[in-house]
Amino acid sequence: MENPVVETQMLIRKPIETVFQAFIDPKITTNFWFTKSSGKLEKGKMVTWEWEMYGVSAEVFVKNIVKNKKISTEWGDPTTTVDYEFTALADDTTYVVIRNYGFTEEGDELIQAIRDNTGGFTTVLDGLKAYLEHNIKLNLVLDKFPNKYNSIPQA
């Protein structure tokens, strides 16, 4: 397989500035993705994202930011690139595409990485849509792996 790319996308019925800011500002992002961050995304900065319910974190390096257009990051183990692209389709409608690439795994490990990242980024976009459009916290990431708990997680 040549240069595999995970790609997920979603139409969000909110202005591009609102959708872009949802990924930059952890005060917003924590409502639909990770639970804690060491700070806002800024070009050249390393931030730590935490999923406290799972006891895991990720160091995220911000490679580039083009306001209201693109955020490019590197993270994971092994490290891959994740680009978040934003396109205004109307004043109150934004199309978001997340692309994840740079995989070094092969065979079954590559298939598993592609499956995990496709599902994960789809979940992020679903949660983003519900939160921004309807102000609903679906707890999708929280509820994705309930077997990690001794009991059902509380929102």
C-alpha positions as CSV (number, residue, x, y, z in Angstrom):
1,M,0.0,0.0,0.0
2,E,1.5,3.3,-1.1
3,N,1.2,6.3,1.3
4,P,-2.0,5.4,3.1
5,V,-4.2,8.3,4.2
6,V,-7.1,8.3,6.7
7,E,-9.7,10.8,5.7
8,T,-12.8,11.8,7.5
9,Q,-15.1,14.7,6.9
10,M,-18.2,16.4,8.1
11,L,-20.4,19.4,7.3
12,I,-20.9,21.7,10.3
13,R,-23.6,24.2,10.2
14,K,-21.7,27.0,11.9
15,P,-19.4,29.8,10.6
16,I,-15.8,28.8,9.8
17,E,-14.4,31.0,12.6
18,T,-16.5,29.1,15.2
19,V,-15.5,25.7,13.8
20,F,-11.8,26.6,13.5
21,Q,-11.8,27.9,17.1
22,A,-13.3,24.7,18.4
23,F,-10.0,22.9,17.5
24,I,-7.7,25.7,18.6
25,D,-9.2,26.4,22.0
26,P,-9.2,23.5,24.5
27,K,-12.1,25.1,26.5
28,I,-14.2,24.2,23.5
29,T,-12.5,21.0,22.3
30,T,-12.8,19.3,25.7
31,N,-16.6,19.3,25.2
32,F,-16.3,16.8,22.3
33,W,-12.8,15.2,22.3
34,F,-10.0,15.1,24.9
35,T,-10.7,16.0,28.5
36,K,-7.6,18.2,29.3
37,S,-5.0,20.2,27.4
38,S,-1.9,22.1,28.3
39,G,-2.9,25.0,26.2
40,K,-4.3,26.4,22.9
41,L,-2.8,25.3,19.6
42,E,-0.2,27.7,18.3
43,K,2.3,27.2,15.5
44,G,5.6,25.7,16.7
45,K,4.1,24.8,20.1
46,M,4.0,21.4,21.8
47,V,0.8,20.7,23.8
48,T,-0.3,17.7,25.8
49,W,-3.8,16.4,25.3
50,E,-5.2,14.0,27.9
51,W,-8.1,11.6,28.0
52,E,-8.3,11.3,31.8
53,M,-10.9,8.6,31.8
54,Y,-8.5,6.3,30.0
55,G,-5.3,7.5,31.7
56,V,-3.7,8.3,28.4
57,S,-2.2,11.4,26.9
58,A,-0.5,12.6,23.7
59,E,2.2,15.1,22.9
60,V,1.0,17.2,20.0
61,F,3.3,19.3,17.9
62,V,1.7,22.1,16.0
63,K,3.5,22.3,12.6
64,N,1.4,25.0,11.1
65,I,-1.8,27.0,11.4
66,V,-3.4,29.0,8.6
67,K,-6.3,30.9,10.3
68,N,-9.7,29.5,9.4
69,K,-8.2,27.2,6.8
70,K,-5.8,24.6,8.2
71,I,-4.2,23.2,11.3
72,S,-1.3,20.7,10.8
73,T,-0.1,18.6,13.7
74,E,2.2,15.7,14.5
75,W,1.4,13.2,17.2
76,G,1.1,9.6,18.1
77,D,3.4,6.6,18.6
78,P,4.7,6.1,16.0
79,T,4.3,9.8,15.0
80,T,1.9,10.7,12.1
81,T,0.7,14.0,10.7
82,V,-2.9,15.1,11.2
83,D,-4.2,18.0,9.1
84,Y,-7.5,19.6,9.9
85,E,-8.9,21.6,6.9
86,F,-11.7,24.0,6.9
87,T,-13.8,25.3,4.0
88,A,-16.6,27.8,4.2
89,L,-19.5,26.6,2.0
90,A,-21.7,29.5,3.1
91,D,-21.6,32.1,5.9
92,D,-22.9,29.7,8.4
93,T,-21.7,26.3,7.0
94,T,-18.2,24.8,7.2
95,Y,-16.8,21.6,5.7
96,V,-14.2,20.0,7.9
97,V,-11.8,17.4,6.5
98,I,-9.3,15.5,8.8
99,R,-6.4,13.8,7.0
100,N,-4.0,11.5,8.9
101,Y,-0.9,10.2,7.1
102,G,2.7,9.2,7.5
103,F,2.0,5.7,8.8
104,T,5.1,3.5,9.2
105,E,3.3,0.3,10.2
106,E,2.9,-2.6,7.7
107,G,0.5,-5.4,7.2
108,D,-2.0,-6.1,9.9
109,E,-0.6,-3.4,12.1
110,L,-1.2,-0.8,9.4
111,I,-4.7,-2.1,8.9
112,Q,-5.4,-1.7,12.6
113,A,-3.9,1.8,12.7
114,I,-6.0,2.9,9.7
115,R,-9.1,1.4,11.3
116,D,-8.5,3.0,14.7
117,N,-7.7,6.4,13.3
118,T,-10.7,6.4,10.9
119,G,-13.0,5.5,13.7
120,G,-11.4,7.9,16.1
121,F,-11.5,10.9,13.8
122,T,-15.1,10.1,12.7
123,T,-16.1,10.1,16.4
124,V,-14.4,13.5,16.9
125,L,-16.3,15.0,14.0
126,D,-19.6,13.5,15.1
127,G,-19.1,15.0,18.6
128,L,-18.1,18.3,17.1
129,K,-21.2,18.5,15.0
130,A,-23.5,17.7,18.0
131,Y,-21.8,20.2,20.3
132,L,-21.5,23.1,17.9
133,E,-24.9,22.8,16.2
134,H,-27.0,21.6,19.1
135,N,-25.0,22.3,22.2
136,I,-25.2,18.7,23.1
137,K,-22.3,16.8,24.7
138,L,-22.7,13.2,23.3
139,N,-19.8,11.8,25.4
140,L,-18.8,9.8,22.4
141,V,-15.1,9.5,23.3
142,L,-16.0,8.8,27.0
143,D,-18.4,6.0,26.0
144,K,-16.3,4.5,23.1
145,F,-14.6,1.9,25.4
146,P,-16.8,1.2,28.4
147,N,-14.9,-2.0,29.2
148,K,-12.0,0.1,30.4
149,Y,-14.2,0.9,33.4
150,N,-15.3,-1.1,36.4
151,S,-18.7,0.5,36.0
152,I,-20.5,2.6,33.4
153,P,-18.8,6.1,33.2
154,Q,-20.7,9.1,34.4
155,A,-20.9,12.1,32.1
